[in-house]
Amino acid sequence: MRFVRTNKLQAGMITARPIYHGRDLMLNANRSITADMITSLKRNDFSGIYVYDEFSDIEKLGELIDEGLRRDCLQALEHFDTDKVQFFANDIVDSLSKMGSDIAIDMNQLSIYDQSTYEHSLNVALTSTACGIGMGLSNDRLVRLASGAMLHDCGKQAIPHSILNKPGALSEEERIKIERHPQYGYDMLYNREEIHPESRAITLCHHENWDGSGYPKGLCEHEIPLLARIVHVADVYDALLRKRAYKDKFSQTESIEYLMGGCGTLFDYDVVTTFLDYIVVYPVGCEVRLSDGRIGRVVANTPRHIERPSVYVDGQVLDLANDMDLLSLLVVGEVGEEE
């Protein structure tokens, strides 16, 4: 299968994964895509979808959580049901913890859904939890991390949509309102005893920067709670990959470079390096040029060796994690970001 950007879809392609708009199924897997469906995907700002091709049988594309849990999480967020958010945070931690060292996050997989705030919050929870596992957090703290990550932007409910979705530059007054959303979110959660103080602190502190230039408190370095530092990285990464009224989307490479460039100013270096251990550089389905000049197709990724995928070339699968003489230097085929 391969990930095809919406603007490159053609009628007659066959879906390899179900397509959801929020909690609603738009089109099941193994269905032919119509011109009307392509129009609908474009209208709803889908990045792209997975379709079948001749490599589908040898590709390995796992799932972080199943569709049922994903829909349950979105419903809980949509209804601001913090009891259920807490409950499903446990399920997220269980799902990712069972994967152990096999977590590999292909952001193309997380971008096949619509671009809603709730999808963003769930993505942030998934990537934050993976990072927390890598940093050796206890199970209890991982649940607090997942819960706080899902709720990190709840304060935006108090910000007018005209400001949140403004296509141009914000006025000073609008910027001040935006920068109040962490405090609004913290206040909304303050009396909800089911939400742990560490989770509430994520909501308050997820825009604090390592050098003290963030908001709302201007905290710096280890004054910022660790869980909030993790969510800050995950939040920025997912936001960079999304198109917004006020900005174009970044490519995956640009987004990774942004995180690395922000170490020591915006972000905690240890958090960024751990986070990037789990983020796929070469998504399944893309073509890469190897250091010997051959063109291959990425068919799987190796956790903890994200930069060295398994590549199908010349009729065989080469595991670059075990073949140090070869490098995948450049994405040359369909991957979405690197076009």
Contacts in CASP RR format, 6 or more apart in sequence:
PFRMAT RR
TARGET T0000
AUTHOR 0000-0000-0000
METHOD contacts of the structure
MODEL  1
MRFVRTNKLQAGMITARPIYHGRDLMLNANRSITADMITSLKRNDFSGIY
VYDEFSDIEKLGELIDEGLRRDCLQALEHFDTDKVQFFANDIVDSLSKMG
SDIAIDMNQLSIYDQSTYEHSLNVALTSTACGIGMGLSNDRLVRLASGAM
LHDCGKQAIPHSILNKPGALSEEERIKIERHPQYGYDMLYNREEIHPESR
AITLCHHENWDGSGYPKGLCEHEIPLLARIVHVADVYDALLRKRAYKDKF
SQTESIEYLMGGCGTLFDYDVVTTFLDYIVVYPVGCEVRLSDGRIGRVVA
NTPRHIERPSVYVDGQVLDLANDMDLLSLLVVGEVGEEE
1 16 0 8 1.000
1 17 0 8 1.000
1 50 0 8 1.000
1 51 0 8 1.000
1 52 0 8 1.000
1 53 0 8 1.000
1 55 0 8 1.000
1 56 0 8 1.000
1 59 0 8 1.000
1 61 0 8 1.000
1 284 0 8 1.000
1 285 0 8 1.000
2 50 0 8 1.000
2 51 0 8 1.000
2 53 0 8 1.000
2 55 0 8 1.000
2 285 0 8 1.000
2 286 0 8 1.000
2 334 0 8 1.000
3 48 0 8 1.000
3 49 0 8 1.000
3 50 0 8 1.000
3 108 0 8 1.000
3 112 0 8 1.000
3 283 0 8 1.000
3 284 0 8 1.000
3 285 0 8 1.000
3 286 0 8 1.000
3 334 0 8 1.000
3 335 0 8 1.000
3 336 0 8 1.000
4 13 0 8 1.000
4 48 0 8 1.000
4 49 0 8 1.000
4 50 0 8 1.000
4 51 0 8 1.000
4 334 0 8 1.000
5 47 0 8 1.000
5 48 0 8 1.000
5 334 0 8 1.000
5 336 0 8 1.000
5 339 0 8 1.000
6 38 0 8 1.000
6 41 0 8 1.000
6 42 0 8 1.000
6 46 0 8 1.000
6 47 0 8 1.000
6 48 0 8 1.000
6 49 0 8 1.000
7 42 0 8 1.000
8 334 0 8 1.000
9 33 0 8 1.000
9 38 0 8 1.000
9 41 0 8 1.000
9 48 0 8 1.000
9 49 0 8 1.000
9 51 0 8 1.000
10 33 0 8 1.000
10 38 0 8 1.000
11 32 0 8 1.000
11 33 0 8 1.000
11 34 0 8 1.000
11 35 0 8 1.000
11 38 0 8 1.000
12 32 0 8 1.000
12 33 0 8 1.000
12 34 0 8 1.000
13 32 0 8 1.000
13 33 0 8 1.000
13 51 0 8 1.000
13 52 0 8 1.000
14 30 0 8 1.000
14 31 0 8 1.000
14 32 0 8 1.000
14 33 0 8 1.000
14 51 0 8 1.000
14 52 0 8 1.000
15 27 0 8 1.000
15 28 0 8 1.000
15 29 0 8 1.000
15 30 0 8 1.000
15 31 0 8 1.000
15 33 0 8 1.000
15 49 0 8 1.000
15 50 0 8 1.000
15 51 0 8 1.000
15 52 0 8 1.000
16 29 0 8 1.000
16 30 0 8 1.000
16 49 0 8 1.000
16 50 0 8 1.000
16 51 0 8 1.000
16 52 0 8 1.000
16 56 0 8 1.000
17 29 0 8 1.000
17 49 0 8 1.000
17 50 0 8 1.000
17 112 0 8 1.000
18 25 0 8 1.000
18 27 0 8 1.000
18 28 0 8 1.000
18 29 0 8 1.000
18 67 0 8 1.000
19 25 0 8 1.000
19 26 0 8 1.000
19 27 0 8 1.000
19 28 0 8 1.000
19 41 0 8 1.000
19 46 0 8 1.000
19 49 0 8 1.000
19 112 0 8 1.000
20 26 0 8 1.000
20 67 0 8 1.000
20 70 0 8 1.000
20 71 0 8 1.000
20 113 0 8 1.000
20 114 0 8 1.000
21 44 0 8 1.000
21 113 0 8 1.000
21 114 0 8 1.000
22 71 0 8 1.000
22 74 0 8 1.000
22 113 0 8 1.000
22 114 0 8 1.000
22 116 0 8 1.000
22 118 0 8 1.000
22 119 0 8 1.000
23 71 0 8 1.000
23 74 0 8 1.000
23 75 0 8 1.000
26 37 0 8 1.000
26 40 0 8 1.000
26 41 0 8 1.000
27 33 0 8 1.000
27 37 0 8 1.000
33 49 0 8 1.000
33 51 0 8 1.000
41 48 0 8 1.000
41 49 0 8 1.000
44 114 0 8 1.000
44 115 0 8 1.000
45 114 0 8 1.000
45 115 0 8 1.000
45 243 0 8 1.000
46 112 0 8 1.000
46 113 0 8 1.000
46 114 0 8 1.000
46 115 0 8 1.000
47 108 0 8 1.000
47 111 0 8 1.000
47 112 0 8 1.000
47 115 0 8 1.000
47 249 0 8 1.000
47 336 0 8 1.000
48 111 0 8 1.000
48 112 0 8 1.000
49 112 0 8 1.000
50 61 0 8 1.000
50 108 0 8 1.000
50 112 0 8 1.000
55 285 0 8 1.000
55 297 0 8 1.000
55 299 0 8 1.000
55 312 0 8 1.000
58 299 0 8 1.000
58 312 0 8 1.000
58 317 0 8 1.000
59 284 0 8 1.000
59 285 0 8 1.000
59 299 0 8 1.000
59 300 0 8 1.000
60 284 0 8 1.000
60 299 0 8 1.000
60 300 0 8 1.000
60 310 0 8 1.000
61 106 0 8 1.000
61 109 0 8 1.000
61 284 0 8 1.000
62 109 0 8 1.000
63 109 0 8 1.000
64 95 0 8 1.000
64 96 0 8 1.000
64 99 0 8 1.000
64 103 0 8 1.000
64 105 0 8 1.000
64 109 0 8 1.000
64 126 0 8 1.000
64 130 0 8 1.000
65 73 0 8 1.000
65 91 0 8 1.000
65 92 0 8 1.000
65 95 0 8 1.000
65 96 0 8 1.000
65 126 0 8 1.000
66 95 0 8 1.000
69 88 0 8 1.000
69 91 0 8 1.000
69 92 0 8 1.000
69 95 0 8 1.000
70 122 0 8 1.000
72 84 0 8 1.000
72 88 0 8 1.000
72 91 0 8 1.000
73 85 0 8 1.000
73 88 0 8 1.000
73 92 0 8 1.000
73 122 0 8 1.000
73 125 0 8 1.000
73 150 0 8 1.000
74 118 0 8 1.000
74 119 0 8 1.000
74 122 0 8 1.000
75 81 0 8 1.000
75 84 0 8 1.000
76 84 0 8 1.000
76 85 0 8 1.000
76 87 0 8 1.000
76 88 0 8 1.000
76 150 0 8 1.000
77 85 0 8 1.000
77 118 0 8 1.000
77 121 0 8 1.000
77 122 0 8 1.000
77 150 0 8 1.000
77 151 0 8 1.000
78 118 0 8 1.000
80 154 0 8 1.000
80 157 0 8 1.000
82 151 0 8 1.000
82 189 0 8 1.000
82 192 0 8 1.000
82 194 0 8 1.000
82 195 0 8 1.000
83 194 0 8 1.000
85 147 0 8 1.000
85 150 0 8 1.000
85 151 0 8 1.000
85 195 0 8 1.000
86 143 0 8 1.000
86 147 0 8 1.000
86 194 0 8 1.000
86 195 0 8 1.000
88 150 0 8 1.000
89 125 0 8 1.000
89 143 0 8 1.000
89 144 0 8 1.000
89 146 0 8 1.000
89 147 0 8 1.000
89 148 0 8 1.000
89 150 0 8 1.000
90 143 0 8 1.000
90 146 0 8 1.000
92 125 0 8 1.000
92 126 0 8 1.000
92 129 0 8 1.000
92 146 0 8 1.000
93 129 0 8 1.000
93 139 0 8 1.000
93 142 0 8 1.000
93 143 0 8 1.000
93 146 0 8 1.000
96 103 0 8 1.000
96 126 0 8 1.000
96 129 0 8 1.000
96 130 0 8 1.000
96 133 0 8 1.000
97 133 0 8 1.000
97 139 0 8 1.000
97 142 0 8 1.000
100 133 0 8 1.000
101 303 0 8 1.000
101 304 0 8 1.000
102 303 0 8 1.000
103 130 0 8 1.000
103 133 0 8 1.000
103 278 0 8 1.000
103 303 0 8 1.000
104 278 0 8 1.000
104 280 0 8 1.000
104 301 0 8 1.000
104 302 0 8 1.000
104 303 0 8 1.000
104 306 0 8 1.000
105 126 0 8 1.000
105 127 0 8 1.000
105 130 0 8 1.000
105 278 0 8 1.000
105 279 0 8 1.000
105 280 0 8 1.000
106 280 0 8 1.000
106 283 0 8 1.000
106 284 0 8 1.000
106 301 0 8 1.000
107 238 0 8 1.000
107 241 0 8 1.000
107 252 0 8 1.000
107 279 0 8 1.000
107 280 0 8 1.000
107 283 0 8 1.000
108 283 0 8 1.000
108 284 0 8 1.000
108 335 0 8 1.000
108 336 0 8 1.000
110 119 0 8 1.000
110 123 0 8 1.000
110 126 0 8 1.000
110 238 0 8 1.000
111 241 0 8 1.000
111 242 0 8 1.000
113 119 0 8 1.000
115 242 0 8 1.000
115 243 0 8 1.000
117 153 0 8 1.000
117 156 0 8 1.000
120 153 0 8 1.000
120 238 0 8 1.000
120 239 0 8 1.000
120 242 0 8 1.000
121 149 0 8 1.000
121 150 0 8 1.000
121 151 0 8 1.000
121 152 0 8 1.000
121 153 0 8 1.000
122 150 0 8 1.000
123 234 0 8 1.000
123 238 0 8 1.000
124 149 0 8 1.000
124 150 0 8 1.000
124 152 0 8 1.000
124 231 0 8 1.000
124 234 0 8 1.000
124 235 0 8 1.000
124 238 0 8 1.000
125 146 0 8 1.000
125 147 0 8 1.000
125 148 0 8 1.000
125 149 0 8 1.000
125 150 0 8 1.000
127 234 0 8 1.000
127 237 0 8 1.000
127 238 0 8 1.000
127 275 0 8 1.000
127 278 0 8 1.000
127 279 0 8 1.000
128 145 0 8 1.000
128 146 0 8 1.000
128 149 0 8 1.000
128 227 0 8 1.000
128 230 0 8 1.000
128 231 0 8 1.000
128 234 0 8 1.000
129 142 0 8 1.000
129 145 0 8 1.000
129 146 0 8 1.000
129 149 0 8 1.000
130 275 0 8 1.000
130 278 0 8 1.000
131 230 0 8 1.000
131 233 0 8 1.000
131 234 0 8 1.000
131 271 0 8 1.000
131 274 0 8 1.000
131 275 0 8 1.000
131 278 0 8 1.000
132 141 0 8 1.000
132 142 0 8 1.000
132 145 0 8 1.000
132 230 0 8 1.000
132 274 0 8 1.000
133 142 0 8 1.000
134 274 0 8 1.000
134 277 0 8 1.000
134 278 0 8 1.000
135 226 0 8 1.000
135 230 0 8 1.000
135 270 0 8 1.000
135 271 0 8 1.000
135 274 0 8 1.000
137 145 0 8 1.000
141 198 0 8 1.000
141 227 0 8 1.000
144 196 0 8 1.000
144 198 0 8 1.000
144 199 0 8 1.000
144 227 0 8 1.000
145 198 0 8 1.000
145 199 0 8 1.000
145 202 0 8 1.000
145 227 0 8 1.000
145 230 0 8 1.000
145 231 0 8 1.000
147 195 0 8 1.000
147 196 0 8 1.000
147 199 0 8 1.000
148 195 0 8 1.000
148 199 0 8 1.000
148 200 0 8 1.000
148 202 0 8 1.000
148 203 0 8 1.000
148 227 0 8 1.000
148 231 0 8 1.000
149 202 0 8 1.000
149 231 0 8 1.000
149 234 0 8 1.000
149 235 0 8 1.000
151 185 0 8 1.000
151 189 0 8 1.000
151 195 0 8 1.000
151 199 0 8 1.000
151 202 0 8 1.000
151 203 0 8 1.000
152 202 0 8 1.000
152 203 0 8 1.000
152 206 0 8 1.000
152 231 0 8 1.000
152 235 0 8 1.000
153 181 0 8 1.000
153 235 0 8 1.000
154 185 0 8 1.000
154 188 0 8 1.000
154 189 0 8 1.000
154 203 0 8 1.000
155 181 0 8 1.000
155 182 0 8 1.000
155 184 0 8 1.000
155 185 0 8 1.000
155 188 0 8 1.000
155 203 0 8 1.000
156 164 0 8 1.000
156 181 0 8 1.000
156 184 0 8 1.000
157 184 0 8 1.000
157 188 0 8 1.000
158 180 0 8 1.000
158 181 0 8 1.000
158 184 0 8 1.000
158 185 0 8 1.000
158 188 0 8 1.000
159 177 0 8 1.000
159 178 0 8 1.000
159 180 0 8 1.000
159 181 0 8 1.000
159 184 0 8 1.000
160 177 0 8 1.000
163 170 0 8 1.000
163 174 0 8 1.000
163 177 0 8 1.000
163 178 0 8 1.000
164 178 0 8 1.000
165 244 0 8 1.000
165 245 0 8 1.000
165 246 0 8 1.000
166 174 0 8 1.000
166 245 0 8 1.000
166 246 0 8 1.000
167 245 0 8 1.000
167 246 0 8 1.000
168 245 0 8 1.000
168 246 0 8 1.000
169 246 0 8 1.000
170 178 0 8 1.000
179 207 0 8 1.000
179 215 0 8 1.000
179 216 0 8 1.000
180 216 0 8 1.000
182 203 0 8 1.000
182 204 0 8 1.000
182 205 0 8 1.000
182 206 0 8 1.000
182 207 0 8 1.000
182 215 0 8 1.000
182 216 0 8 1.000
183 204 0 8 1.000
183 216 0 8 1.000
185 203 0 8 1.000
185 204 0 8 1.000
186 200 0 8 1.000
186 201 0 8 1.000
186 203 0 8 1.000
186 204 0 8 1.000
189 195 0 8 1.000
189 199 0 8 1.000
189 200 0 8 1.000
189 203 0 8 1.000
190 200 0 8 1.000
198 225 0 8 1.000
198 227 0 8 1.000
199 227 0 8 1.000
201 225 0 8 1.000
201 227 0 8 1.000
201 228 0 8 1.000
202 225 0 8 1.000
202 227 0 8 1.000
202 228 0 8 1.000
202 231 0 8 1.000
204 216 0 8 1.000
204 217 0 8 1.000
204 228 0 8 1.000
205 217 0 8 1.000
205 219 0 8 1.000
205 224 0 8 1.000
205 225 0 8 1.000
205 228 0 8 1.000
205 232 0 8 1.000
206 228 0 8 1.000
206 231 0 8 1.000
206 232 0 8 1.000
206 235 0 8 1.000
207 214 0 8 1.000
207 215 0 8 1.000
207 216 0 8 1.000
207 232 0 8 1.000
208 214 0 8 1.000
208 215 0 8 1.000
208 217 0 8 1.000
208 218 0 8 1.000
208 219 0 8 1.000
208 220 0 8 1.000
208 223 0 8 1.000
208 224 0 8 1.000
208 228 0 8 1.000
208 232 0 8 1.000
209 218 0 8 1.000
209 220 0 8 1.000
209 232 0 8 1.000
209 265 0 8 1.000
209 266 0 8 1.000
209 267 0 8 1.000
210 220 0 8 1.000
210 221 0 8 1.000
210 224 0 8 1.000
210 229 0 8 1.000
210 263 0 8 1.000
210 264 0 8 1.000
210 265 0 8 1.000
210 266 0 8 1.000
210 267 0 8 1.000
210 268 0 8 1.000
211 220 0 8 1.000
211 264 0 8 1.000
211 265 0 8 1.000
211 266 0 8 1.000
212 218 0 8 1.000
212 219 0 8 1.000
212 220 0 8 1.000
212 221 0 8 1.000
213 265 0 8 1.000
213 266 0 8 1.000
221 268 0 8 1.000
224 232 0 8 1.000
224 268 0 8 1.000
226 271 0 8 1.000
229 267 0 8 1.000
229 268 0 8 1.000
229 271 0 8 1.000
230 271 0 8 1.000
230 275 0 8 1.000
232 266 0 8 1.000
232 267 0 8 1.000
232 271 0 8 1.000
233 259 0 8 1.000
233 267 0 8 1.000
233 268 0 8 1.000
233 271 0 8 1.000
233 272 0 8 1.000
233 275 0 8 1.000
234 275 0 8 1.000
236 258 0 8 1.000
236 259 0 8 1.000
236 266 0 8 1.000
236 267 0 8 1.000
237 255 0 8 1.000
237 259 0 8 1.000
237 275 0 8 1.000
237 279 0 8 1.000
240 249 0 8 1.000
240 250 0 8 1.000
240 254 0 8 1.000
240 255 0 8 1.000
240 258 0 8 1.000
241 249 0 8 1.000
241 250 0 8 1.000
241 252 0 8 1.000
241 255 0 8 1.000
241 337 0 8 1.000
242 249 0 8 1.000
243 249 0 8 1.000
250 258 0 8 1.000
250 337 0 8 1.000
251 336 0 8 1.000
251 337 0 8 1.000
251 338 0 8 1.000
252 281 0 8 1.000
252 283 0 8 1.000
252 335 0 8 1.000
252 337 0 8 1.000
252 338 0 8 1.000
253 281 0 8 1.000
253 337 0 8 1.000
253 338 0 8 1.000
254 337 0 8 1.000
256 276 0 8 1.000
256 279 0 8 1.000
256 281 0 8 1.000
259 267 0 8 1.000
259 272 0 8 1.000
259 275 0 8 1.000
259 276 0 8 1.000
260 272 0 8 1.000
260 276 0 8 1.000
262 272 0 8 1.000
263 269 0 8 1.000
263 272 0 8 1.000
263 273 0 8 1.000
276 306 0 8 1.000
277 304 0 8 1.000
277 306 0 8 1.000
278 303 0 8 1.000
278 306 0 8 1.000
279 306 0 8 1.000
280 301 0 8 1.000
280 306 0 8 1.000
280 309 0 8 1.000
281 306 0 8 1.000
281 307 0 8 1.000
281 309 0 8 1.000
282 288 0 8 1.000
282 298 0 8 1.000
282 301 0 8 1.000
282 307 0 8 1.000
282 309 0 8 1.000
282 328 0 8 1.000
282 331 0 8 1.000
282 335 0 8 1.000
283 298 0 8 1.000
283 301 0 8 1.000
283 335 0 8 1.000
284 298 0 8 1.000
284 299 0 8 1.000
284 300 0 8 1.000
284 301 0 8 1.000
284 309 0 8 1.000
285 297 0 8 1.000
285 298 0 8 1.000
285 299 0 8 1.000
285 334 0 8 1.000
285 335 0 8 1.000
286 297 0 8 1.000
286 298 0 8 1.000
286 331 0 8 1.000
286 333 0 8 1.000
286 334 0 8 1.000
286 335 0 8 1.000
286 336 0 8 1.000
286 338 0 8 1.000
287 295 0 8 1.000
287 296 0 8 1.000
287 297 0 8 1.000
287 298 0 8 1.000
287 331 0 8 1.000
287 332 0 8 1.000
287 333 0 8 1.000
287 334 0 8 1.000
287 335 0 8 1.000
288 295 0 8 1.000
288 296 0 8 1.000
288 297 0 8 1.000
288 298 0 8 1.000
288 309 0 8 1.000
288 311 0 8 1.000
288 328 0 8 1.000
288 329 0 8 1.000
288 330 0 8 1.000
288 331 0 8 1.000
288 332 0 8 1.000
288 333 0 8 1.000
289 295 0 8 1.000
289 296 0 8 1.000
289 328 0 8 1.000
289 329 0 8 1.000
289 330 0 8 1.000
289 332 0 8 1.000
290 296 0 8 1.000
290 311 0 8 1.000
290 313 0 8 1.000
290 326 0 8 1.000
290 327 0 8 1.000
290 328 0 8 1.000
290 329 0 8 1.000
291 326 0 8 1.000
291 327 0 8 1.000
291 328 0 8 1.000
291 329 0 8 1.000
292 326 0 8 1.000
294 313 0 8 1.000
294 314 0 8 1.000
295 313 0 8 1.000
295 332 0 8 1.000
296 311 0 8 1.000
296 312 0 8 1.000
296 313 0 8 1.000
297 311 0 8 1.000
297 312 0 8 1.000
297 313 0 8 1.000
298 309 0 8 1.000
298 310 0 8 1.000
298 311 0 8 1.000
298 312 0 8 1.000
298 328 0 8 1.000
299 309 0 8 1.000
299 310 0 8 1.000
299 311 0 8 1.000
299 312 0 8 1.000
299 317 0 8 1.000
300 309 0 8 1.000
300 310 0 8 1.000
300 317 0 8 1.000
301 309 0 8 1.000
301 310 0 8 1.000
302 308 0 8 1.000
302 309 0 8 1.000
302 310 0 8 1.000
302 319 0 8 1.000
302 321 0 8 1.000
305 320 0 8 1.000
305 321 0 8 1.000
307 328 0 8 1.000
308 319 0 8 1.000
308 320 0 8 1.000
308 321 0 8 1.000
308 327 0 8 1.000
308 328 0 8 1.000
309 320 0 8 1.000
309 321 0 8 1.000
309 328 0 8 1.000
310 317 0 8 1.000
310 318 0 8 1.000
310 319 0 8 1.000
310 320 0 8 1.000
310 321 0 8 1.000
311 317 0 8 1.000
311 318 0 8 1.000
311 320 0 8 1.000
311 328 0 8 1.000
312 318 0 8 1.000
318 326 0 8 1.000
320 326 0 8 1.000
320 327 0 8 1.000
320 328 0 8 1.000
331 338 0 8 1.000
333 339 0 8 1.000
END
